[in-house]
Amino acid sequence: MQNKGAIRLFAIVLALVCVYQLSFTFFSQKTERDAEKYAQGDPVKEKNYLDSISGEVVYNFVWLRKYTYMECKEREINLGLDLKGGMNVVLEISVEDVIRSLAAPHYLADPVFTKTMALAHQKRATAQEDFVVLFAQSFQEVSPGGKLAQFFMTPDTRGQIDLTTTNEEVISYLRKQAESAIDNSFNVLRNRIDRFGVVQPNIQRLERQGRILVELPGIKDPERVTKLLTGTANLEFWTTYENSEVLPYFQEANTLLKEIVDEEGGDVSILGAAPVNAEAKPEEAKSSEISLLDTPADSTGEINLLQQDSASQLSSQQEEMRKENPLFSVLIPYLDDKNQPVGGSVVGIANVRDTAVIDGILQRQQVKALFPSDMQFYWHQKPMKENESFIQLHALKASREKGATMSGKYVTEATMQFGQFKNEAQVHMSMNGEGAKRWANLTRENVGRCIAIVLDGYVVSAPVVRGEIKGGSSSIEGNFTQAEATDLANILKSGKMPARARIESSEVIGPSLGQSSIQSGLNSFIISFVVVLLYMLFWYSRSGGLVADIALTVNMFFLFGVLASLQAVLTLPGIAGIALTIGMAVDANVLIFERIKEELAAGKGVKIAIADGYKNAYSAIIDSNVTTILTGVILYVFGTGPIKGFATTLVIGILTSLFSGIFITRLIYERLLAKNRKLTFSTRLTEKAFRNVNIDFLGMRKYFYVISGIIIIAGAIGLYSRGLSLGVDFTGGRNIVVEFKNDVNTLAIREALKPEFEQAPSVITFGQKSTVRITTKYLIDDERPSVDSIIKAKLYDGLTTNGFVDPNAISKTDFIETDQYIKSALKVGPAIATDIKVQAIWAILLSLVMIFLYILVRFRNWQFGLGALTSLAHDVAVLIGIFALFHGVLPFSMEIDQSFIAAILTVVGYSINDTVVVYDRIREYRTLFRKRGDYETINRAMNSTLSRTFSTSFSTLIVIGALFIFGGEVIRGFVFALLIGIGVGTYSSVFIATPVVFDTIRRRIAEKDETK
């Protein structure tokens, strides 16, 4: 072997690098074991211990460099959220907001502009283009030949956009502004996350414009994170109207509404439709977590008012009252015990569920005409402390510019502090020089009146000004926790988001499920690894098999070392990728060993047989592994999250297995031969296996065509009659995994949750009969930060009402905030579901095209490419047919989702791996035995590769079988697809791909003969 010194040096350097990179994981885990031992089962004590030593040195690398615990933690092997629990969020920055902010204010209500935005928004759900492109396309449809420049001619764009600016130049400007806003949003989010204090957070931009991936391990409060990520931090200061000033207008509005109701024949329901531009959302305020409430001016009139029921529960007598007082029946005037208006900006109290109705009433043109043009109504951010079913409405006074009196852009610093006289958390704000002047003027001019502090469209505090405040420093006091005040301060410090951030998809995995996944993954990995090691010893003898086992062990060491070096994230599908790598790593050794055995059978000496065996096996090894790498690269490009992890470990594993299987084993054999060791490559039991086999594969090809045809037709019938069970990845929706204390009936749970979710959700057993997965589309389009808590609360209500959960054993709060029952929750929005479907189709098509082109180039014969494509199409059709026939029948999930697409592409890579090995032997035999006909040549080639096909397929199926049995329920459907696919792929490479090559070659020869 040439360049032995260079290969040996590279192997040593790679080994040292792997040891160095893996050592960080060793020392960080050692420190965590010490913390666990010290805490003796107390998680709070354990966390405090780790926090206290985070800056202390725990690793002294050969006295050259000292590393603290946090530095080791940052360099250890990253575990995915499915292994350690946490939250995965895909955010989309609203480019719609950016475009609206760039448009001239007087054009925002222009019919052409509003129709263009509405059409672009509608297209966004299914299109792959970014929103700026959709906006341009929509404008051309709404106003053919129109000029976009008129909408964006503002003082800020003077010199950049005028009436001579073309539409293309305007679109280019909008795209630059959108990218700038997205970049700023990304930086703001990163600053917020850094201040949140999460260990090893991951935030990265995705390919689609405006998409940002955020991974936060160990998060136990997803609602708090949602608010942190989606809050725009639009802080404003408003002057206000007094309650006594507004009450007369409300009385006029109540009278007007009564007249409208009387004209409609007493139908009060006509008042309940909220207009499109209604700001408030009923349950958003109810569940809002950040509290900035300052002490109200007076609250003496609250107690007797909070006993009233909501409008949805009115009796007939109350219904009559509502007809007489349409407004006051849902919006209770804020009066004291003497029926006098309470001082301050609060003008009414409403049940949280009635806020949408009130918004609809106040937005009516006839009603709006009664109020001063500068009077605007905003809901308080949080329900009332005395009764969380009710919320306050404030009356604010707009400035001359129809907005806030003062913006929050002048705030330079915000910190969480505790009050000087009472031990309550508060937010202390500091302003710059300009802000200090404005704040002093604002407070001086409004002494004795309220100033409303508004954050993201909700009033968080409305304190009464007692005197002029100089210096730009002030505090917002209220009844909020330290965490709430800290979050608000962090949001204000990080700056205002240029545009809203919507959560397109999210996944929350509880730590207990993550720990279970780790154990399941390790079990399957260890079992499959040991079984493959034993199989190699059994099939290829102690000497040959032991060398293969050493190479396999070294391969695993290199694989984990490279993963640690690249800071790759190890996910549960990633462990599946490693396990699959074990099976496929054997393939290189099997190909080499089988060629060595052939050379030995031809009478060559061991040394020459080994040299020729390696040389003759290179072509098949390279071709078979390159095709698999191609599919792995496509998976990485088109996949997200865990699928990327699977692709990463698969590609790295193939590369390290090639190095170990080809070069490490060769170095070992060179060493053994130098010592004149006796080498064997088979045992007594396997020595004659598959020797002198002469099966007429081509003669039986028509039978197998028929068998495959029957299977595919059966699958097509199942596909037509039963369809596929599409996962939320493709349809949008929520998956919630719930583990009960005892076995449960899925049908009973489905009926129990039907009233809560407005329609019956899908409920299936998820592993054990005590664990179910609930799928629903309820409130899937709701963007409120609290929506996940609302879903879990309804889940709790349905389960406790019907006896599945004991309310005495767990409170609603613990049910929502802990993972005692809810083990994981996944949400995929409709827009991202469409993207995933399109990406999946492109991934499959692109992989087939790339494989066809590679085979065409390597074998210089289109018939080989056609045979490979036919085989792959056969494998995909059979796999889809089986999933269509058996979903809902077999006791595990058989949904079509991203994991299924990953399985298909893996099967494609594996199947072509098998096929290429046979093709390579056919190419070799056609060169060696030119006088033989294709029928004999192809048959002999197929027979000669049977031993390799059996060993590789058997070892791979052992690995996948161990994964299927011990890998856990989370990936069981994925592994089942691999199990079926690899079996079918092995079958098709022998009985479909090669026979198709023979039939097309024979047809081409016949056509040539006819033309002579």
VEXDREN-972824 format. One line per 8 residues: number of its first residue (from 0); for each residue x negated, y, z negated of C-alpha. Coordinates in steps of 0.05 Angstrom, whole numbers. Layout:
BEGIN
NUM) X:Y:Z | ...
***
This chain:
BEGIN
0) 0:0:0 | -28:68:20 | -33:128:-26 | -28:85:-89 | -66:137:-128 | -18:193:-109 | 43:151:-124 | 15:130:-191
8) -1:202:-208 | 68:225:-188 | 100:170:-230 | 58:190:-291 | 74:264:-283 | 148:249:-274 | 148:204:-336 | 114:258:-378
16) 164:311:-354 | 222:264:-371 | 193:251:-441 | 185:326:-452 | 256:342:-429 | 288:285:-468 | 250:302:-531 | 295:364:-541
24) 356:318:-544 | 320:274:-595 | 303:331:-642 | 370:367:-637 | 407:302:-652 | 359:287:-709 | 375:355:-739 | 449:343:-731
32) 443:275:-766 | 408:310:-824 | 465:360:-826 | 516:304:-826 | 480:269:-882 | 476:333:-922 | 550:350:-912 | 575:280:-930
40) 636:285:-885 | 653:358:-897 | 656:391:-827 | 654:462:-854 | 593:447:-896 | 560:413:-836 | 572:473:-792 | 546:522:-844
48) 484:480:-851 | 470:481:-776 | 484:556:-773 | 435:568:-830 | 378:532:-795 | 393:553:-724 | 332:598:-723 | 285:550:-759
56) 232:508:-723 | 251:435:-716 | 203:414:-660 | 129:429:-655 | 109:407:-585 | 37:381:-592 | 21:443:-633 | 27:486:-569
64) 98:511:-574 | 148:513:-631 | 222:505:-617 | 280:524:-662 | 343:483:-669 | 381:530:-623 | 326:527:-570 | 328:451:-573
72) 404:452:-569 | 401:494:-506 | 353:445:-473 | 385:379:-492 | 427:338:-444 | 492:375:-435 | 554:334:-449 | 617:352:-410
80) 680:374:-444 | 711:305:-433 | 656:277:-478 | 653:328:-534 | 719:365:-529 | 731:438:-512 | 765:481:-460 | 755:486:-385
88) 787:545:-350 | 789:568:-278 | 805:642:-275 | 824:683:-214 | 811:757:-215 | 871:792:-186 | 848:825:-121 | 920:849:-114
96) 908:894:-174 | 844:920:-143 | 879:939:-78 | 936:972:-116 | 887:1012:-157 | 852:1037:-94 | 917:1059:-60 | 942:1130:-65
104) 994:1132:-122 | 1048:1163:-78 | 1043:1105:-30 | 1052:1049:-82 | 1127:1051:-71 | 1122:1058:5 | 1165:1004:38 | 1109:983:86
112) 1058:978:30 | 1104:939:-17 | 1126:891:39 | 1054:880:58 | 1034:864:-13 | 1093:818:-23 | 1078:780:41 | 1005:773:24
120) 1024:748:-46 | 1070:697:-14 | 1015:672:33 | 965:667:-23 | 999:604:-51 | 982:562:10 | 927:598:48 | 852:587:40
128) 832:658:60 | 816:711:8 | 870:762:-11 | 837:819:28 | 843:778:93 | 915:760:76 | 930:833:62 | 903:852:131
136) 942:797:166 | 1006:816:129 | 998:889:148 | 993:872:221 | 1057:831:215 | 1095:885:177 | 1070:944:216 | 1039:924:284
144) 992:978:307 | 998:1016:241 | 941:1052:206 | 917:1026:139 | 875:1088:125 | 936:1130:103 | 947:1085:42 | 876:1093:16
152) 861:1166:28 | 848:1191:-43 | 798:1239:-75 | 754:1179:-92 | 750:1157:-19 | 737:1226:10 | 681:1220:61 | 693:1145:68
160) 765:1139:92 | 804:1189:134 | 855:1186:190 | 802:1166:241 | 780:1105:200 | 798:1040:235 | 835:983:201 | 772:940:205
168) 732:993:168 | 786:999:114 | 786:923:105 | 710:924:99 | 716:978:46 | 769:939:8 | 727:876:10 | 667:912:-19
176) 709:942:-74 | 740:875:-89 | 672:841:-94 | 648:897:-139 | 708:889:-184 | 698:814:-186 | 624:822:-204 | 643:872:-259
184) 697:824:-285 | 646:768:-286 | 598:809:-327 | 654:831:-375 | 675:759:-384 | 604:736:-396 | 594:790:-449 | 659:770:-484
192) 640:697:-484 | 569:712:-509 | 599:750:-567 | 650:695:-581 | 594:652:-608 | 604:587:-568 | 545:540:-564 | 525:523:-492
200) 581:560:-456 | 583:555:-380 | 609:611:-336 | 600:611:-261 | 632:639:-199 | 666:590:-152 | 666:593:-76 | 736:622:-68
208) 738:697:-76 | 754:717:-147 | 751:647:-178 | 710:640:-242 | 697:575:-280 | 691:580:-355 | 673:520:-399 | 673:528:-474
216) 654:465:-513 | 681:454:-582 | 738:504:-577 | 796:489:-623 | 839:551:-612 | 856:554:-538 | 907:610:-546 | 855:656:-577
224) 808:640:-519 | 863:653:-468 | 874:723:-496 | 800:736:-497 | 793:717:-424 | 856:747:-395 | 861:812:-434 | 842:871:-390
232) 824:914:-450 | 862:972:-421 | 862:1016:-483 | 905:1079:-482 | 928:1133:-531 | 999:1161:-521 | 1037:1217:-553 | 1107:1195:-574
240) 1179:1216:-583 | 1211:1216:-651 | 1266:1166:-664 | 1315:1223:-679 | 1300:1254:-611 | 1316:1189:-574 | 1379:1166:-610 | 1426:1215:-574
248) 1401:1189:-507 | 1414:1118:-529 | 1485:1137:-549 | 1497:1167:-479 | 1468:1104:-447 | 1513:1060:-490 | 1575:1099:-468 | 1553:1096:-394
256) 1542:1021:-398 | 1611:1011:-429 | 1641:1047:-369 | 1601:1003:-321 | 1625:941:-357 | 1697:964:-356 | 1691:976:-281 | 1666:905:-271
264) 1725:876:-308 | 1690:867:-375 | 1634:824:-348 | 1576:839:-395 | 1530:790:-359 | 1517:840:-303 | 1473:878:-351 | 1427:819:-363
272) 1387:817:-298 | 1317:845:-309 | 1288:883:-250 | 1223:862:-217 | 1183:917:-250 | 1205:902:-320 | 1143:902:-363 | 1160:864:-426
280) 1167:789:-432 | 1205:763:-491 | 1162:708:-518 | 1097:741:-502 | 1106:792:-556 | 1132:738:-603 | 1070:696:-598 | 1019:751:-590
288) 962:739:-636 | 919:803:-639 | 951:850:-689 | 934:923:-694 | 994:945:-735 | 984:1006:-777 | 1032:1021:-834 | 1097:1048:-804
296) 1124:1115:-827 | 1185:1082:-860 | 1215:1013:-861 | 1271:1020:-911 | 1325:1006:-860 | 1299:939:-836 | 1325:887:-885 | 1400:892:-872
304) 1388:896:-796 | 1348:833:-790 | 1405:787:-808 | 1440:792:-741 | 1440:736:-691 | 1413:739:-620 | 1459:755:-562 | 1456:683:-538
312) 1491:660:-602 | 1547:711:-606 | 1616:691:-630 | 1678:714:-594 | 1684:772:-642 | 1613:793:-628 | 1625:785:-554 | 1681:836:-559
320) 1633:881:-597 | 1583:874:-541 | 1634:898:-491 | 1647:960:-533 | 1572:972:-547 | 1533:940:-490 | 1466:971:-510 | 1472:972:-586
328) 1494:899:-588 | 1425:878:-564 | 1382:938:-585 | 1395:956:-658 | 1382:1030:-672 | 1327:1040:-723 | 1366:1071:-781 | 1356:1074:-856
336) 1406:1057:-911 | 1442:1122:-899 | 1448:1109:-824 | 1398:1163:-809 | 1341:1154:-758 | 1277:1128:-790 | 1218:1174:-775 | 1166:1152:-725
344) 1162:1127:-653 | 1202:1062:-665 | 1271:1073:-634 | 1302:1004:-640 | 1297:932:-661 | 1314:873:-617 | 1314:798:-619 | 1253:773:-582
352) 1298:732:-535 | 1337:795:-515 | 1277:837:-492 | 1286:818:-419 | 1359:839:-422 | 1341:905:-452 | 1287:917:-400 | 1339:905:-346
360) 1386:955:-378 | 1334:1010:-387 | 1308:1002:-315 | 1377:1014:-285 | 1376:1077:-243 | 1440:1105:-276 | 1410:1094:-345 | 1340:1121:-328
368) 1373:1185:-303 | 1398:1199:-373 | 1328:1200:-405 | 1273:1253:-397 | 1227:1235:-339 | 1167:1231:-385 | 1200:1183:-434 | 1175:1111:-429
376) 1191:1050:-471 | 1139:1000:-494 | 1148:939:-539 | 1106:927:-600 | 1052:875:-590 | 1073:832:-648 | 1140:813:-679 | 1160:844:-745
384) 1125:816:-806 | 1191:809:-844 | 1224:767:-790 | 1186:742:-730 | 1250:735:-689 | 1253:811:-682 | 1208:861:-648 | 1205:937:-646
392) 1213:984:-586 | 1173:1049:-582 | 1188:1112:-543 | 1125:1142:-513 | 1114:1209:-479 | 1077:1207:-412 | 1027:1261:-394 | 1033:1305:-334
400) 999:1251:-293 | 1055:1203:-314 | 1007:1162:-356 | 973:1160:-423 | 950:1223:-457 | 880:1195:-466 | 847:1131:-440 | 802:1084:-478
408) 743:1096:-431 | 713:1143:-482 | 705:1088:-535 | 630:1072:-540 | 629:1024:-598 | 678:980:-635 | 664:937:-696 | 703:895:-745
416) 700:923:-815 | 736:915:-880 | 775:973:-910 | 742:1016:-962 | 801:1014:-1011 | 835:949:-992 | 802:885:-969 | 835:881:-901
424) 801:873:-833 | 803:933:-788 | 771:957:-723 | 726:1018:-727 | 719:1058:-662 | 668:1109:-641 | 675:1155:-581 | 626:1195:-538
432) 622:1270:-540 | 678:1282:-489 | 722:1232:-524 | 710:1263:-592 | 733:1331:-566 | 795:1301:-534 | 811:1260:-596 | 804:1322:-641
440) 851:1362:-596 | 901:1305:-591 | 904:1294:-667 | 907:1369:-681 | 965:1380:-634 | 1005:1321:-662 | 1000:1329:-738 | 1061:1298:-770
448) 1077:1257:-707 | 1057:1188:-685 | 1002:1171:-635 | 1013:1103:-603 | 953:1059:-590 | 969:1016:-529 | 929:955:-508 | 945:920:-442
456) 1016:949:-440 | 1037:936:-512 | 1037:982:-573 | 989:955:-624 | 994:1012:-673 | 1032:1078:-679 | 1004:1114:-741 | 1027:1182:-763
464) 973:1236:-755 | 958:1268:-822 | 907:1317:-797 | 856:1333:-743 | 803:1277:-735 | 735:1304:-715 | 673:1267:-693 | 708:1214:-651
472) 708:1161:-706 | 771:1127:-729 | 796:1060:-753 | 856:1019:-733 | 883:985:-795 | 935:931:-800 | 956:862:-822 | 909:822:-778
480) 857:769:-795 | 782:776:-790 | 781:733:-727 | 835:777:-694 | 797:841:-711 | 732:811:-687 | 763:790:-620 | 792:859:-609
488) 726:893:-625 | 690:845:-577 | 740:860:-522 | 733:935:-531 | 656:930:-532 | 654:887:-470 | 691:940:-431 | 754:943:-390
496) 767:889:-339 | 773:921:-269 | 832:874:-255 | 875:823:-289 | 848:752:-296 | 899:697:-285 | 889:626:-309 | 897:582:-248
504) 880:517:-284 | 859:498:-354 | 842:435:-392 | 836:427:-467 | 806:363:-494 | 808:347:-568 | 743:326:-602 | 771:258:-622
512) 786:241:-550 | 717:265:-531 | 685:220:-584 | 727:162:-559 | 704:176:-488 | 631:176:-509 | 639:108:-543 | 677:79:-484
520) 625:105:-435 | 567:79:-476 | 600:10:-484 | 612:3:-410 | 541:28:-393 | 506:-19:-442 | 547:-80:-422 | 539:-70:-348
528) 465:-55:-355 | 451:-118:-395 | 493:-162:-349 | 456:-137:-287 | 388:-148:-320 | 408:-220:-336 | 435:-231:-266 | 370:-209:-234
536) 331:-257:-279 | 378:-314:-261 | 379:-302:-186 | 307:-280:-172 | 268:-318:-226 | 231:-292:-286 | 175:-260:-245 | 214:-227:-189
544) 275:-213:-232 | 233:-184:-288 | 199:-135:-241 | 268:-113:-216 | 291:-105:-288 | 230:-62:-304 | 245:-19:-243 | 318:-13:-265
552) 298:8:-335 | 248:59:-309 | 302:84:-262 | 349:97:-320 | 294:134:-357 | 278:177:-296 | 352:190:-284 | 365:216:-354
560) 301:256:-353 | 318:290:-288 | 389:304:-313 | 359:337:-374 | 309:376:-332 | 363:404:-286 | 408:419:-345 | 461:378:-309
568) 526:365:-347 | 540:293:-364 | 614:277:-358 | 654:213:-366 | 658:205:-290 | 583:220:-292 | 573:159:-337 | 613:121:-286
576) 565:148:-233 | 506:123:-274 | 539:55:-282 | 551:52:-208 | 479:72:-196 | 458:11:-235 | 495:-33:-186 | 470:4:-125
584) 398:9:-152 | 396:-66:-149 | 408:-62:-74 | 338:-38:-57 | 307:-94:-97 | 355:-145:-67 | 338:-122:4 | 264:-127:-10
592) 268:-194:-46 | 311:-225:9 | 261:-203:62 | 204:-229:20 | 240:-296:14 | 249:-299:89 | 175:-285:100 | 156:-339:50
600) 204:-388:85 | 167:-372:150 | 103:-399:119 | 68:-333:101 | 26:-325:39 | 53:-287:-21 | 11:-225:-10 | 28:-219:64
608) 101:-238:51 | 107:-182:-1 | 75:-131:46 | 119:-151:105 | 181:-157:61 | 173:-84:39 | 158:-61:109 | 217:-96:141
616) 265:-74:87 | 250:1:91 | 296:14:150 | 357:-18:118 | 342:14:50 | 336:84:79 | 397:79:125 | 442:49:72
624) 423:100:18 | 423:162:63 | 496:149:81 | 513:143:7 | 475:207:-9 | 515:243:46 | 580:225:13 | 552:245:-55
632) 532:314:-28 | 602:324:1 | 631:305:-66 | 587:356:-100 | 605:411:-51 | 680:400:-51 | 689:373:-122 | 698:412:-186
640) 683:397:-259 | 677:323:-275 | 675:304:-201 | 614:347:-192 | 584:310:-252 | 599:244:-218 | 567:267:-153 | 506:296:-189
648) 490:231:-226 | 504:189:-164 | 457:229:-119 | 402:235:-171 | 411:161:-189 | 403:140:-116 | 339:182:-109 | 308:155:-173
656) 329:84:-156 | 295:90:-88 | 231:113:-120 | 234:59:-174 | 257:3:-128 | 206:17:-73 | 144:47:-106 | 145:26:-179
664) 158:-48:-161 | 104:-45:-108 | 53:-18:-158 | 72:-74:-206 | 64:-127:-152 | -3:-98:-130 | -26:-104:-202 | 0:-175:-210
672) -32:-198:-145 | -98:-168:-166 | -95:-213:-227 | -75:-273:-185 | -9:-282:-221 | 39:-333:-193 | 100:-297:-164 | 167:-328:-147
680) 231:-297:-121 | 283:-351:-135 | 301:-404:-186 | 317:-477:-174 | 391:-461:-175 | 386:-403:-126 | 328:-425:-82 | 372:-455:-28
688) 431:-409:-36 | 457:-382:31 | 399:-416:67 | 415:-444:137 | 486:-417:133 | 519:-415:201 | 589:-387:195 | 623:-367:260
696) 646:-298:237 | 661:-273:306 | 702:-334:322 | 747:-319:263 | 752:-244:276 | 823:-246:303 | 848:-281:240 | 818:-226:198
704) 846:-173:244 | 915:-203:230 | 903:-208:155 | 880:-135:152 | 939:-114:195 | 988:-148:149 | 957:-114:88 | 958:-46:121
712) 1030:-54:145 | 1051:-74:75 | 1016:-13:47 | 1050:31:100 | 1118:3:80 | 1102:18:7 | 1079:88:26 | 1144:100:64
720) 1190:70:12 | 1156:88:-54 | 1108:144:-34 | 1047:162:-75 | 1045:185:-147 | 1013:253:-137 | 976:280:-197 | 979:351:-222
728) 915:365:-184 | 956:363:-120 | 1025:385:-144 | 1011:434:-200 | 1037:423:-270 | 1015:402:-339 | 989:336:-366 | 992:328:-442
736) 964:265:-474 | 998:250:-541 | 977:195:-589 | 1030:172:-639 | 1021:133:-703 | 1062:74:-676 | 1083:45:-608 | 1135:87:-572
744) 1185:79:-516 | 1169:124:-456 | 1241:127:-432 | 1265:150:-501 | 1211:204:-503 | 1231:226:-433 | 1303:236:-454 | 1283:269:-520
752) 1242:322:-483 | 1293:335:-428 | 1331:390:-465 | 1266:425:-485 | 1234:426:-416 | 1300:438:-379 | 1289:375:-338 | 1262:306:-356
760) 1186:304:-354 | 1146:244:-329 | 1124:201:-388 | 1078:141:-378 | 1038:97:-425 | 966:118:-427 | 926:58:-450 | 956:33:-515
768) 1031:34:-524 | 1023:87:-578 | 993:137:-529 | 1032:170:-473 | 1017:222:-420 | 1072:274:-409 | 1075:311:-343 | 1118:372:-333
776) 1123:435:-290 | 1159:474:-344 | 1134:547:-345 | 1077:530:-297 | 1080:600:-266 | 1081:635:-333 | 1017:674:-344 | 1027:693:-417
784) 968:676:-463 | 1017:643:-511 | 1050:597:-460 | 1009:536:-480 | 1031:545:-553 | 1103:552:-530 | 1099:486:-491 | 1069:451:-551
792) 1121:480:-597 | 1177:454:-553 | 1142:387:-550 | 1141:386:-626 | 1214:405:-631 | 1235:350:-583 | 1192:297:-616 | 1212:315:-688
800) 1286:321:-672 | 1287:251:-645 | 1243:219:-698 | 1179:207:-659 | 1141:254:-705 | 1154:264:-779 | 1159:339:-793 | 1142:324:-866
808) 1076:292:-845 | 1053:348:-798 | 1075:421:-791 | 1088:454:-725 | 1025:497:-734 | 981:436:-745 | 1013:400:-687 | 997:459:-641
816) 927:476:-667 | 897:408:-683 | 886:344:-643 | 922:298:-692 | 974:283:-639 | 956:323:-576 | 890:294:-550 | 884:334:-486
824) 923:383:-444 | 912:398:-371 | 944:454:-330 | 937:463:-255 | 971:523:-222 | 1005:516:-154 | 953:558:-118 | 893:518:-141
832) 932:453:-129 | 938:473:-56 | 864:488:-52 | 847:420:-82 | 890:385:-30 | 858:422:27 | 788:410:0 | 803:336:-9
840) 825:329:64 | 764:366:88 | 718:324:44 | 744:259:72 | 743:282:145 | 674:313:138 | 645:251:107 | 672:207:163
848) 644:254:216 | 576:259:184 | 571:184:176 | 592:173:249 | 539:223:273 | 485:193:229 | 499:122:255 | 503:148:326
856) 434:180:319 | 402:121:282 | 430:65:325 | 438:104:390 | 502:68:407 | 571:96:398 | 601:26:389 | 565:20:322
864) 594:87:301 | 663:66:323 | 658:0:285 | 636:38:222 | 693:88:228 | 744:33:239 | 718:-3:178 | 722:60:135
872) 791:78:160 | 812:6:143 | 784:14:72 | 819:80:60 | 885:53:88 | 883:-9:45 | 866:31:-18 | 921:81:-7
880) 970:25:8 | 953:-11:-57 | 963:53:-97 | 1030:64:-61 | 1053:-7:-76 | 1032:-13:-148 | 1037:56:-181 | 1084:50:-239
888) 1077:-26:-238 | 1007:-35:-266 | 997:-11:-338 | 951:48:-323 | 953:112:-284 | 950:105:-208 | 958:178:-191 | 928:210:-129
896) 883:265:-156 | 812:291:-150 | 785:228:-182 | 820:185:-130 | 789:226:-74 | 721:217:-108 | 735:142:-110 | 752:141:-36
904) 688:178:-18 | 647:132:-62 | 679:71:-30 | 664:102:38 | 591:110:19 | 587:40:-9 | 623:8:49 | 578:42:100
912) 519:20:58 | 539:-53:69 | 556:-42:141 | 489:-8:157 | 450:-67:128 | 486:-114:177 | 477:-64:234 | 403:-59:218
920) 395:-134:223 | 434:-136:289 | 388:-82:318 | 327:-121:295 | 352:-187:325 | 372:-155:391 | 300:-132:397 | 269:-198:375
928) 315:-244:413 | 329:-208:478 | 350:-271:516 | 405:-290:466 | 476:-265:478 | 509:-215:433 | 556:-267:404 | 499:-310:377
936) 456:-251:357 | 510:-216:317 | 533:-281:284 | 461:-298:263 | 450:-227:237 | 513:-231:195 | 494:-299:166 | 424:-276:150
944) 449:-218:107 | 499:-259:67 | 452:-269:8 | 440:-194:3 | 514:-178:11 | 532:-227:-44 | 479:-204:-94 | 492:-129:-84
952) 568:-136:-84 | 568:-183:-144 | 523:-139:-187 | 562:-77:-168 | 629:-110:-183 | 601:-133:-250 | 585:-60:-267 | 652:-34:-243
960) 688:-90:-279 | 654:-71:-345 | 674:1:-333 | 746:-20:-319 | 751:-62:-383 | 710:-19:-431 | 707:50:-399 | 770:77:-431
968) 838:98:-405 | 816:167:-380 | 779:138:-320 | 814:70:-313 | 853:91:-251 | 790:119:-220 | 751:56:-235 | 807:12:-209
976) 803:49:-143 | 728:35:-142 | 739:-38:-160 | 789:-50:-103 | 751:-5:-55 | 684:-39:-64 | 715:-108:-55 | 752:-84:7
984) 689:-48:32 | 648:-111:27 | 702:-150:65 | 708:-97:120 | 634:-91:132 | 631:-165:149 | 699:-179:179 | 720:-113:211
992) 661:-66:227 | 616:-117:262 | 671:-153:301 | 695:-85:327 | 624:-71:351 | 623:-138:387 | 691:-128:420 | 674:-58:445
1000) 605:-79:471 | 636:-139:507 | 689:-94:537 | 636:-46:562 | 596:-103:593 | 660:-129:627 | 675:-60:655 | 604:-56:683
1008) 611:-124:716 | 677:-103:748 | 645:-41:778 | 588:-80:811
***
